[in-house]
Amino acid sequence: MPIVIPIRLTLAIIAIGVAALAPAAGYSQTVTFTEDQASAGRLAYDMNCATCHGVHLEGAAVAPGLAGEGFALKWSNVPVVELFTQVQRMPPGNPAELTQQTYQDIVAYLLLANGESAGSGPLVASGLLPEIAGHGGSVEITASMDESARQLLANMRTVTDELLNNPPASDWLLWHRSYDNQGYSSLNQINRDTVARLQSSWRVPLLSGENNPGPIVHDGVMFLFTYPDTVLAIDAGNGALLWRYQHATVGPASQKKGIALYGDMVLVPTSDMHVLALNARTGELIWDHTIATEEGLTGYRLRSAPFIVGDTLMQGVAAINVPKGGFVVALDIDTGAEAWRFHTIPRPGEPGFNSWNDLPMEARSGGSVWNQGAYDEELNLVYFGNGPTYDTGPLLYPVDTPGITNDALYTNATVALNPDTGALVWYFQHLANDQWDLDWAFERQLVDIEFEGEMRRVVMTVGKAAILDALDAATGEYLFSIDMGLQNIVTAIDPETGAKTKNPLTFPSLETTRLICPNHYGSKSWPPAAFNPDTKQLYLPLNEGCLLAGPEGYGLLSSGVRMAAALHPDSNGQMGRLQAIDLEQQAFTWRHRQPSPVISSLLATAGGLVFAGDMDRWLKAFDDRNGELLWQTRLDAVPSSTIVTYAIDGRQYVAVVVGQSNYHVTDWARVYDLLIEEQGLSVDEPTAGSAGIWVFALP
């Protein structure tokens, strides 16, 4: 049964169940309303109230229903002025947002939806409410849309392979915009000269909860996966709700990075291992596939957005301490039937099986696929990154058996797969035998750069240690690495093979406490970097922090070593960093440092800008040439998502979700607290329950 999520008008007090009041003396029981007034009230309700109280007035965890017996008990025979008084207090903190007439229209609609008949005269703020029937809540969703909303959905183009391979500048079609994960937009209306005039265009509140939401936008419609396991379709020009769908998940809702579009469908991962296909124009369920897992085992998670190439939907699966590890599963886009799966821990007889220190298959775990992939159409290859294992103890020291290693493939590796069959074409392991939880599981970016005198198609990624590895996209040949200088674990990188020499003084020890940089939260984590293909500049969101590893702290890995957060010795009170890199020169160009950790993705645009969000609730725009801060605005909660940009009728917008927390936010908050205490910083706390979508545009 659908529940609802917040938008602007929270009529939370309206339907609190209390005993019905007797008819009040001195009031005439002649309150009426017109059909036109109720119709106007329906449209106002849809835009301002529906995501809190439901398209069908059914209510939600944060707001009660506004139809049925509870509403009737509360408001029958009550002076209408009392209902107006409650309505006019909304939205909280800004009760003057709507006009007096709009409030009256909304009340008229509530009466119509609860079974009352329209009359000849308009509803006004006087008189006595009738004995309310209270049998409403059955208005069809299509009746809630005005003609422009229906037309907006009807005019959406079918998402084809051509659109995904060549997305229009006005759209944000995938998690990080395009198959190459560059996080770059060719829109330039908002630019170095105009960004100072950027202002809020609209805001839609959401339920607070664990999530890594990434909005996607197509032909003026924004699709968003929000907590808990709910998909919203929103008019991206004004924030009006078009439709919503909530999956009745079994168990708690978990954080997601997003959803996907293909054909006329929205593809959705759920917290209980389902993948859903919804009708993009109505929100109706088309198919529902449950991903098969090892019977009786828990710990599987779907965190990444589905990744679609042709008629194949690929979904990464995280397996947290689950025997036999994670995998990528492929489903038929039309039916949801499983087509193939690629296991990130090799099975017996497969290449890499002998890299697990001779452990039995049931004792191997890890290789979670946390992130969406990348795709090269010409090569017909998809690229995924896999995480490490938490069961590090049995891998710490190699066994003395010929042909057996403790590298633990394919953890911390880039794997290039054929999307039609799931066959492994090549792999590159970025860090073997990871004893520090230093994932290389994040975005793979495809770029064209000049390397050693020739143009190369490169797939690159940055792990938690803030080391960039660049590989040939066709073959996996190692090309080069760039160390951002924030780690002390890797002491050397072989220039021919990319093999990394590890510092023995950072290996786990129960006898002494060691400072290890970075911490397992990662100097680079899930927030993706941005690349400008015109300037060949890469922009990285980084944070500076370390950990104390030894006998004290909390446990994470099976080596037995415990961990405690620590500040980076060279941070000097500056924890957050934006790092710009010239990829062709393999040289740093500029960096911006600040106390507050960088929490969002980065967005690069043809307007010469780089957008970023941080723990102190700032959304900022920087000059992409030198890192100069050109614009900033304070949000009401932490910007915890990918930042996206899109255009409607020639007007450019920038959007970000705030207040839906995730591991990256909560983990770095712990380290930031240490810095706040050390530096005596003054930090404003975000408003409780202030999750939402913020959208900005020029006046």
Buried (B, 14 or more C-beta within 10 A) or exposed (E): EBBBBBBBBBBBBBBEEEEBBEBBEEBEEEBBBBEEBBBBBBBBBBBBBBBBBBBBBBBBEBBBBBBBEBBBBBBBBBBBBBBBEBBBBBBBEEEEEBEEEBBBBBBBBBBBBBBBEBBEEBBBBEBBBBEBBBEBBEBEBEEBBBEEBEEBBEEBEEBEEEBBBEBBBBBBBBBBBBBBBBBBBEBBBBBBEBBEEBEEBBBBBBBBBBBBBBBBBBBBBBBBBBBBBBBBBBBBBBBBBBBBBBBEBEEEBBBBBBBBBBBBBBBBBBBBBBBBBBBBBBBEEBBBBEBEBEEEEEBBBBBBBBBBBBBBBBBBBBBBBBBBBBBBBBBBBEEBEEBBBBBBBBEEEEEBBBBBBBBEBEEBBBBBBBBBBBBBEEBBBBBBBBBBBBBBBBBBEEEEEEEBBBBBBBBBBBBBBBBBEBEBBBBBBBBBBBBBBBBBBBBBBBBEBEBEEEEBBBBBBBBBBBBBBBBBBBEBBBBBBBEBBBBBBBEEBEEEEBBBEBBEEBBBBEEEBBBBBBBBBBBBBBBBBBBBBEBBBBBBBBBBBBBBBBEEBEEBBBBEBBBBBBBBEEBEBBBBBBBBBBBBEBEEBBBBBBBBBBBBBBBBBBBBBBBBBBBBBBBBBBBBBEBEEBBBBEBBBBBBBBBBBBBBEEBBBBBBBBBBBBBBBEBBBEBBEBBBEEBEEEBEEBBEBBBBBBBBBBE
